[in-house]
Amino acid sequence: MTETTLNSRTAGSADGDVLLELENLQKSYGENRILAGVDFSICRGEFVCVVGPSGSGKTTLLRCMAGLLDPSGGRTVFEGDEVLEPPAKLAVVFQDYSRSLLPWMTVEQNIELPMRNKFPKTERPQRIAQVLESVGLAGKGGLYPWQMSGGMQQRAAIARGLAYQPDVLLMDEPFAAVDAQTRIDLEDLVLKVRRDFDTTVVFVTHDIDEAVYLGDRVIVLSGAPTTVSENIEVPLPHPRHQVTTKSLPEYAKLRSRIFELIQNAKSHASIR
């Protein structure tokens, strides 16, 4: 995918093909109100990051989007249908890869598991090999998760999500449990995967630098009870590079703006 294609699609996201839409999404646990009416949409092919202060309900929001939690009010609409259960064309990569990968199965078997109801058995080996190569694990499919580093396990979890060929890939702070260098490598891996598979990605993170580096847009959440503070376009050029992109003046401006929004949200939360 070319730089022009990415930038033109991002610039026109407001008028694009809406794939996923949140309409006044609310979630409460008893008297504890977490989501107070969250509204935003995701267009086909976008990479959208969601950030917010600790306790703002980022993971709760993602689970409601994925149909893993029932909202208390409002709704999520995916490809024109209200989400009442996990949609077949949506995949989730969780933060805790050690629990999402089944330790008694090899990497290949873990990847194949969700494919069984979608692809004929004869098609699976080629598809598995393709995604393993795409995430840098070619030849590692026979390993068990406990034989792999944390970074390799998360690569395997990403490969499993891609092998299913979802229309949307939801990622819940997927790099929070790995070291800094591995995190950098995985960020660039996700950008490569997005480019190679033309995947729509919703990426929840607490890391502002990561959000600006990866995203076409950044959705900034307020503190709980949570709404959307700001929906920020990220017009940084593609392909992105850890040094050159993060040295751009526009990168610094975007980072500062998001940091200010999150600090303000934290201040308002402490006053309440």
C-alpha positions in Angstrom: 0.0 0.0 0.0 1.4 3.4 -1.0 1.8 6.5 1.1 -0.7 8.3 -1.1 -3.3 5.6 -0.6 -3.0 5.6 3.1 -3.1 9.4 3.5 -6.0 9.9 1.1 -8.0 7.2 2.9 -7.3 8.7 6.3 -8.1 12.2 5.1 -11.5 11.0 3.8 -12.3 8.8 6.8 -15.3 10.9 7.8 -17.0 10.1 4.5 -15.6 6.5 4.1 -17.1 3.1 4.3 -18.1 2.9 8.0 -17.4 -0.6 9.3 -17.8 -0.3 13.0 -19.9 2.4 14.9 -20.4 3.1 18.6 -23.7 4.8 19.3 -24.0 6.3 22.9 -22.3 3.2 24.3 -22.7 2.9 28.1 -21.6 0.5 30.7 -22.2 0.4 34.4 -21.5 -2.1 37.2 -24.2 -1.4 39.7 -23.8 2.2 40.8 -20.3 2.4 39.2 -20.7 4.1 35.9 -17.7 3.3 33.5 -18.9 4.4 30.1 -21.2 7.4 30.0 -22.0 7.5 26.3 -19.2 6.8 23.8 -19.7 7.7 20.2 -17.3 7.2 17.3 -17.0 5.3 14.0 -14.3 3.2 12.3 -14.0 3.2 8.5 -12.7 0.3 6.5 -8.9 0.2 6.3 -8.3 2.6 9.1 -5.9 2.1 12.0 -7.5 3.8 15.0 -5.9 4.0 18.4 -7.8 4.5 21.6 -6.1 6.1 24.6 -7.3 7.5 28.0 -6.2 7.8 31.6 -6.0 4.8 33.8 -9.5 3.6 34.9 -11.2 5.2 31.9 -12.6 1.9 30.8 -10.5 1.3 27.7 -10.6 -2.5 28.0 -14.3 -2.4 29.0 -15.0 -0.4 25.8 -13.1 -2.9 23.6 -15.0 -5.8 25.2 -18.3 -4.2 24.5 -17.2 -3.5 20.9 -16.3 -7.2 20.5 -19.5 -8.5 21.9 -17.8 -10.0 24.9 -19.7 -7.7 27.3 -23.3 -6.5 27.1 -23.5 -2.7 27.3 -25.8 -1.0 29.8 -27.1 1.4 27.1 -26.4 2.4 23.5 -25.0 -0.1 21.0 -22.2 -1.2 18.7 -23.0 -1.6 15.0 -20.7 -3.8 13.0 -21.2 -4.0 9.2 -24.7 -2.8 9.6 -25.8 -5.2 12.4 -26.0 -4.5 16.1 -23.4 -6.5 18.0 -25.2 -8.9 20.4 -22.5 -11.6 20.4 -18.9 -11.8 19.1 -19.1 -11.2 15.3 -17.7 -13.9 13.1 -15.7 -11.3 11.1 -14.0 -9.7 14.1 -10.9 -11.0 15.9 -9.3 -9.8 19.2 -5.7 -9.9 20.3 -5.5 -9.6 24.1 -2.8 -8.1 26.4 -2.2 -11.4 28.2 -0.8 -13.6 25.5 0.2 -16.2 28.1 -3.4 -16.9 28.8 -4.8 -16.5 25.2 -2.5 -19.2 23.7 -3.3 -22.7 24.8 -0.1 -24.1 26.3 -0.8 -27.8 25.3 -1.1 -26.9 21.6 1.7 -25.9 19.2 1.7 -22.5 17.6 0.2 -24.0 14.4 -2.5 -25.7 16.4 -3.3 -22.5 18.2 -3.6 -20.6 14.9 -5.7 -23.3 13.4 -8.2 -23.5 16.2 -10.5 -20.6 15.2 -10.1 -21.5 11.5 -11.9 -24.8 11.9 -15.4 -23.4 11.3 -14.4 -21.1 8.4 -11.8 -22.8 6.2 -11.6 -26.3 4.8 -8.8 -28.5 6.3 -6.9 -28.5 3.0 -6.6 -24.7 3.0 -5.4 -24.3 6.5 -1.7 -25.3 6.3 -1.0 -22.7 3.5 -2.8 -20.0 5.3 -1.0 -20.8 8.6 2.3 -20.7 6.9 1.5 -17.4 5.3 0.7 -15.6 8.6 3.6 -17.2 10.4 5.9 -15.8 7.8 4.2 -12.4 7.9 4.9 -12.1 11.7 8.5 -13.4 11.5 7.8 -16.9 12.8 8.4 -18.9 9.7 9.5 -22.4 10.7 8.4 -21.9 14.4 4.9 -23.4 14.1 5.9 -26.6 15.8 6.9 -24.9 19.0 4.7 -24.7 22.1 4.0 -21.3 23.6 6.1 -22.1 26.7 9.1 -22.6 24.5 8.9 -19.1 23.1 9.8 -15.6 24.4 7.0 -13.2 25.3 7.5 -11.3 22.0 7.3 -14.5 20.0 4.1 -15.5 21.8 2.5 -12.2 21.0 3.5 -12.5 17.4 1.8 -15.9 17.4 -1.4 -14.3 18.9 -1.3 -11.7 16.1 -0.9 -14.5 13.5 -3.9 -16.3 14.9 -6.0 -13.2 14.5 -4.8 -12.6 11.0 -5.3 -16.3 9.9 -9.0 -16.0 10.5 -9.1 -13.1 8.0 -11.2 -10.8 10.1 -12.7 -7.5 8.7 -11.6 -5.8 12.0 -8.8 -6.7 14.3 -9.2 -5.4 17.9 -6.0 -5.2 20.0 -6.2 -4.6 23.7 -2.9 -3.1 24.9 -1.1 -6.0 23.2 2.5 -4.9 23.9 2.1 -3.8 27.6 3.7 -7.0 28.9 6.9 -7.0 26.8 10.2 -5.2 27.1 10.8 -1.8 25.4 12.9 -3.2 22.5 10.4 -5.9 21.8 7.6 -3.4 21.9 9.3 -1.3 19.2 9.7 -4.4 17.0 6.1 -5.3 17.5 4.9 -1.8 16.7 6.6 -2.0 13.3 5.3 -5.5 12.8 1.7 -4.4 13.3 2.3 -1.6 10.7 3.7 -4.1 8.3 0.8 -6.5 8.9 -1.7 -3.7 8.4 0.0 -2.8 5.1 0.3 -6.4 3.8 -3.2 -7.5 4.8 -5.1 -4.2 4.4 -6.6 -4.8 7.8 -8.8 -2.5 9.8 -7.3 -2.2 13.3 -8.6 -0.7 16.5 -5.7 -0.5 18.9 -6.3 0.2 22.6 -3.2 1.5 24.4 -2.1 3.6 27.4 1.1 4.7 25.6 0.7 8.1 23.9 3.9 7.7 21.8 2.6 4.4 20.5 -0.8 5.8 19.6 0.6 8.7 17.6 3.2 6.5 15.9 0.7 3.8 14.8 -2.6 5.5 14.3 -4.4 7.2 11.4 -6.6 8.7 14.2 -6.4 8.7 17.9 -9.6 8.6 20.0 -8.9 10.3 23.4 -11.2 9.2 26.2 -12.1 11.2 29.3 -11.8 9.9 32.8 -14.7 7.7 34.1 -17.6 8.1 33.6 -16.1 8.1 30.2 -17.0 9.9 27.0 -14.8 10.9 24.0 -12.7 14.0 24.7 -11.4 14.4 21.2 -11.1 12.6 17.9 -7.7 13.5 16.5 -6.4 12.9 12.9 -2.8 11.8 12.6 -1.5 13.2 9.2 2.0 11.7 9.6 3.4 10.3 6.3 3.8 6.6 5.6 5.8 4.5 5.8 6.6 5.3 9.4 10.0 4.9 11.0 10.8 4.9 14.7 13.5 7.6 14.4 12.4 9.8 11.5 8.7 9.8 12.3 9.2 10.6 16.0 11.6 13.4 15.1 8.9 15.3 13.1 7.6 18.5 14.6 4.0 17.4 13.9 4.6 14.2 15.9 5.7 16.2 18.9 2.6 18.5 18.6 0.2 15.6 18.4 1.9 13.9 21.4 1.7 17.1 23.5 -1.9 17.6 22.6 -2.9 14.1 23.6 -0.8 14.3 26.8 -2.6 17.5 27.7 -6.0 16.0 27.2 -5.2 13.0 29.3 -3.7 15.1 32.1 -6.9 17.3 32.1 -9.0 14.2 32.3 -7.1 12.9 35.2 -7.4 16.3 37.0 -11.2 16.3 36.5 -11.4 12.8 37.7 -9.5 13.6 40.9 -11.8 16.6 41.6 -14.9 14.3 41.3 
